[in-house]
Amino acid sequence: QVQLVESGGGLVQAGGSLRLSCAASGSIFSINTMGWYRQAPGKQRELVATSTRGGSTNYADSVRGRFTISRDNAKNTVYLRMDSLKLEDTAVYYCSLRTVVLNDYWGQGTQVTVSS
């Protein structure tokens, strides 16, 4: 069993910042990629940012330059710093984890709401 616990979501005004955290625990043998996805009402879940164990990162075009993903491998924790938030960033944000044997795990989601 692997558990992903997210925190840091909330309500923020446009232009503001938030920091999401996700800590993984349980039977984790070898984490490869950790990342964040989001799902807005009526839309499909989409990639926000990912980070591999080796340090490579990938961002959606819509957030590149505004969001920063980082991770602490010793703590099995990934972070998402979100700056210059826009109304369209409003969504439920999900933490994701993929092991080296391609097992995928998801967090329960944390709501981020950006108001005008």
Secondary structure, 3 states (H helix, E strand, C coil): CEEEEEECCEEEECCCCEEEEEEEEECCCCEEEEEEEEECCCCCCEEEEEEECCCCEEECCCCECCEEEEEEHHHCEEEEEECCCCHHHCEEEEEEEEECCCCEEECCCEEEEEEC
